[in-house]
Amino acid sequence: MQQAYRFSVAPMLDCTDRHFRVLMRQISHCSLLYTEMVVAQAIHHARRASDGAERLERLIGFDPLEKPLALQLGGDDPTLLAEAAALAAERGYDEVNLNVGCPSDKVQRGRFGACLMAEPARVAACVSAMARASGLPVTVKHRIGIDQRDSYDELVQFVDTVAAGGAERFAVHARKAWLEGLDPRQNRTVPPLRYDLVHRLKRDRPHLTIELNGGLETPDACLAQLQQVDGVMVGRAVYAHPLRWAGVDRLIHGRQVNDPVLASTVLRGLIPHAQRWTAGGGRLWAIARHLVHLVEAVPGARHWRASLTKAAGERSAGAAVLAEAARALEERGL
Ligand SMILES: Cc1cc2nc3c(=O)[nH]c(=O)nc-3n(C[C@H](O)[C@H](O)[C@H](O)COP(=O)(O)O)c2cc1C
């Protein structure tokens, strides 16, 4: 997986599930994809449950075509995180990532996520245990600071301590998080973006691999950042506008790409996945719900979405619904 991290799709709960990842794979073959955050303790409990195999499949199952793929873990206990990381290696994940950026109340009650930025030594111990147990690259996703602990020196101290624990890369969400007073959504918009601090971090620690995350809206904006950092990670703008990123394999990964990626090609590519999923008893809607943003800014897009949503919402809907939706797009050259 050479430098797949130059462009990655950020972990997003309720968005980057296995279906969206298969969708994104139709758009970019080279980019690094992340799972949603999975809590290490949930993996621990699932392994011991009588229906453990199904629970684990729901939590961390994936299709090899999603690779290169990183499992994002949440937790603060080196033993539990090591167990989860070892399982990730067994299952064929390419990397594991520790979430040190989520500010939600629920995550704070578990004493992990962004609040761990105040405990660099603990994060280092977690990273080290995960790397030892799994043999996989362990990366950390974090903020530039939390609450009053938001100086550049504290950021560097955090990164240095965690790097000494063996972290392979740092994905830095270029905003601080307020742990009290702002909800997670506000914590993604209210604190100002400080790309300058991430650039400075890379300049001061050139031997570390630093990715920048937060507020990137276009491939061109990503290319501009890549002048200063090793990788870029994009979340909301990928989910809301998947086809906007159709050029990243060529533009960012420097790959020769022959056919243009169209909405209909993406849909056709999803059909085998939908067949397997529905044959296993899954609902088509789990896949189709991610398709609403695939066609935008063209006349008739709303009608196309409405028909797809209606047909895919039927309990018995199968992959033929996607084939029909693709045909409707192909008739219009989309
Ligand atoms: C719906 C949603 C869910 C998210 N879930 C996670 C998560 O599970 N783990 C994580 O580290 N960050 C999560 N994030 C934060 C994103 O990974 C990313 O850091 C943030 O959205 C900023 O990047 P963007 O401006 O490109 O969206 C989530 C963001 C959104 C919008």
The ligand as a MOL file (V3000), in Angstrom:
LIG
                    3D

  0  0  0     0  0            999 V3000
M  V30 BEGIN CTAB
M  V30 COUNTS 31 33 0 0 0
M  V30 BEGIN ATOM
M  V30 1 C -20.9920 12.1610 10.4400 0
M  V30 2 C -19.5660 12.1960 10.9310 0
M  V30 3 C -19.0580 11.1370 11.6510 0
M  V30 4 C -17.7320 11.1490 12.0900 0
M  V30 5 N -17.2330 10.0460 12.7350 0
M  V30 6 C -15.9060 10.0070 13.0360 0
M  V30 7 C -15.3180 8.8160 13.5430 0
M  V30 8 O -15.9590 7.7610 13.6780 0
M  V30 9 N -13.9910 8.8480 13.8480 0
M  V30 10 C -13.2250 9.9810 13.6760 0
M  V30 11 O -12.0310 9.9690 13.9620 0
M  V30 12 N -13.7700 11.1150 13.1760 0
M  V30 13 C -15.0640 11.1340 12.8350 0
M  V30 14 N -15.5880 12.2490 12.2460 0
M  V30 15 C -14.6970 13.3970 11.9460 0
M  V30 16 C -14.1080 13.2640 10.5370 0
M  V30 17 O -13.3040 12.1090 10.4330 0
M  V30 18 C -13.2500 14.4820 10.1820 0
M  V30 19 O -12.1740 14.5790 11.0760 0
M  V30 20 C -14.0450 15.7850 10.2320 0
M  V30 21 O -15.3090 15.6660 9.6160 0
M  V30 22 C -13.2480 16.9230 9.5650 0
M  V30 23 O -12.9590 16.6090 8.2320 0
M  V30 24 P -13.8520 17.2040 7.0070 0
M  V30 25 O -13.9050 18.7020 7.1920 0
M  V30 26 O -13.0930 16.8050 5.7660 0
M  V30 27 O -15.2030 16.5830 7.1120 0
M  V30 28 C -16.9000 12.2640 11.8180 0
M  V30 29 C -17.4210 13.3380 11.0780 0
M  V30 30 C -18.7310 13.3060 10.6240 0
M  V30 31 C -19.2590 14.4630 9.8070 0
M  V30 END ATOM
M  V30 BEGIN BOND
M  V30 1 1 1 2
M  V30 2 1 2 3
M  V30 3 2 2 30
M  V30 4 2 3 4
M  V30 5 1 4 5
M  V30 6 1 4 28
M  V30 7 2 5 6
M  V30 8 1 6 7
M  V30 9 1 6 13
M  V30 10 2 7 8
M  V30 11 1 7 9
M  V30 12 1 9 10
M  V30 13 2 10 11
M  V30 14 1 10 12
M  V30 15 2 12 13
M  V30 16 1 13 14
M  V30 17 1 14 15
M  V30 18 1 14 28
M  V30 19 1 15 16
M  V30 20 1 16 17
M  V30 21 1 16 18
M  V30 22 1 18 19
M  V30 23 1 18 20
M  V30 24 1 20 21
M  V30 25 1 20 22
M  V30 26 1 22 23
M  V30 27 1 23 24
M  V30 28 2 24 25
M  V30 29 1 24 26
M  V30 30 1 24 27
M  V30 31 2 28 29
M  V30 32 1 29 30
M  V30 33 1 30 31
M  V30 END BOND
M  V30 END CTAB
M  END
